[in-house]
Amino acid sequence: MTLPRLVVRTREIDHVEDLLPFTSPHDPTAWIRRGDGMAAVGEAFSLRQRGDQAYAALAAQWKRLSAAADIDDPVGLPGTGLIAFGALAFDPRSAHDSVVRVPSVVVGRRGGRSWVTTIHHDGERPAEATETPYGTHWSGTLGPGEQSPEGYLAAVRAGLDAIAAGEVEKVVLARDLGGTVPGGSDLRRLARALGSDYPDTWMFAVDGLIGASPETLVTVHAGTVTARVLAGTTPRGADADADTAAASTLASSTKDLDEHEFAVQSVLASLRPHLRALAASDAPFTLKLPNVWHLATDVEGELSGAASALDLVRALHPTAAVAGTPTEAAIELIHRLEPFDRGRYAGPVGWIDARGDGEWAIALRCAQFDTVATADGADIPVTAYAGAGIVADSDPETELIETRVKFRPIVDALA
C-alpha cells in the first residue's frame, strides 16, 4: 500500500465546553470521558484490514504513516499531533473491517486546555474546525436479534456442558438486539446521552460504532502502560441497603472471583513479554456504575521495548474477559454457539498517536450503526450486543438477566 505524506498542525485554542458539535451528526468520531477527549471530522486517510494479520498490518502501516508525516505540535498533550481513531473486529473471521481512521480535523480538550489539529495531504489545503448544531431529538427501539432469549439460555447450557467436559474453563457468550433509527438522525445525541449518563466510562464513536465502555484495554503514555480488567458483574440494588449488599455479595462470590482471576491472568500473560515492573493489585475492588457493580483490577507496568499501543492491543486481544479461557478453545465455542458475527463488539476501540501512545477500550455497551444508510434518508439499521462470562457455577437465567442489565445503557439512550 502506498501511504501519503500527511501534514499535521496542532494549535491551542480557547476553552471548548462541548466537543461533540465539532464532529459529524451522521458519522461521529469521538473519544470522551468526563468532557475531556477528542472529537473529529473528515477523513485524511484510513487503513482497513481483515483476516488473521489485520492487527499486525494496521500496526505496521501506522508506524510507516507516522514516520513520514510532517508534524508540528507545540501543545504536546495526549491526543495532540497526528492521531487516528480505531475500531477493530473481534475475530479475524469477521466480515467487518478493522479500521484505523485519520481525521481531517480534531478538536480536543484535556486538563483545562483545548486545541485543534488539522491533518491533510502534502500540497493540499487544511480543513477548518466548524461547529454543527445538534439536530432534533429522535428515538429508536431495539427488538429481538438473531439470538433470542430462549436461544441464549440454550447456548449457556451448551457452554456449561463444554466446561463440564473440560473443553474450556470459561466462555463469554453474547446475544444481540436489532432495530432501526430514523434516517438523518443526529447520532451525536446518542453519544451525548451515553457520556452524560455514564461519565466514568469511555464514550466512543468510530465508523458507526457508538458506545460507553467501562473497560480500558490498554493505555500507553510516555512509556507507562496501564490497563483495567473487569470481570464479574451484578446489578445495582434497588435502594442503599440492597446496593451495599449486592456489592458485598459480588466481592465474596467464588464464581465471580474465579471468573475475574481468569481475566486478570490473561492480561498479565499477554503483557509480560512487552513490559517490565508489571504489577497488579492483590485483590479486585468493586467498581460502581449507574446500572451494575463490576469486579475490577488495575494493572501497570513500563515498556521494555518499542511496542506501540496497537502492538499491545494485538498482544492483549482477546482477553478472557470477552472470550474465555483457554482463548482459542473459547473462540471456537463462541463460533459454535453464537448465531451472528460479532463485528467490532468486544473488540478494541480507541486512538493512537504518532509516538505510539494511545488509549484503547473494549467495545462494550455499544451498538453498530450502518451509517451508509444515511445517504438516501432511509432508516438506519442498528445492532446492539451484550454478553456474560460463563463458568462452572453459572446459572443460565442469571446470565440472561446480566445481559439485560448490560443492554440498558444503549436501550435507554436510544429511547
URBELRA-V737417 format. One record per backbone hydrogen bond with DSSP energy under -1.0 kcal/mol. CO is the residue of the C=O (numbers start at 1). NH is the residue of the N-H. If there is no record, write none. Layout:
co->{CO	CO}
nh->{NH	NH}
//
This chain:
co->{5	6	7	8	9	11	19	20	21	25	29	30	31	32	33	36	37	38	39	41	41	45	47	49	51	53	54	55	56	57	58	59	60	61	62	63	64	70	72	77	82	84	85	86	87	91	98	99	100	101	102	102	104	105	106	107	108	109	110	113	114	115	116	117	118	120	121	143	148	149	150	151	152	153	154	155	156	157	158	159	160	161	162	163	170	171	173	175	176	177	178	179	181	182	185	186	187	188	189	190	191	192	193	194	198	202	203	204	205	206	208	209	210	211	213	215	216	218	219	220	221	223	224	225	226	227	229	232	234	239	240	241	242	243	244	245	246	247	248	250	253	254	255	256	257	258	259	260	261	262	263	264	265	266	267	268	271	271	274	276	279	285	287	291	292	293	294	295	296	297	298	299	300	301	302	308	309	310	311	312	313	319	319	323	325	325	326	327	328	329	330	331	332	333	334	342	343	344	347	348	349	350	351	352	353	356	357	358	359	360	360	361	362	363	365	366	367	368	369	370	371	372	380	381	382	383	384	386	388	390	391	395	396	397	398	399	400	401	402	403	407	408	409	410	411	414}
nh->{122	70	120	72	118	116	22	23	132	187	40	205	38	203	36	33	109	31	107	104	105	102	100	98	54	57	58	59	60	61	62	63	64	65	66	67	68	8	10	80	354	352	101	350	99	94	49	87	47	85	44	45	119	41	117	39	115	37	113	110	13	108	11	106	9	7	124	178	152	153	154	155	156	157	158	159	160	161	162	163	164	165	167	166	325	390	388	386	145	384	143	382	380	185	187	189	191	192	193	194	195	196	197	198	201	213	32	211	30	209	369	206	367	204	202	362	228	360	226	358	224	303	221	301	219	299	297	295	293	243	244	245	246	247	248	249	250	251	252	253	257	258	259	260	261	262	263	264	265	266	267	268	269	270	271	272	274	275	304	302	300	296	294	236	289	234	287	231	285	229	281	227	279	225	276	312	313	314	315	316	317	322	323	172	169	170	330	331	332	333	334	335	336	337	338	345	90	347	363	88	361	86	359	84	356	309	353	220	351	217	218	349	364	346	212	385	210	383	371	373	374	375	181	370	179	368	177	175	173	171	394	399	400	401	402	403	404	405	406	407	411	412	413	414	415	140}
//
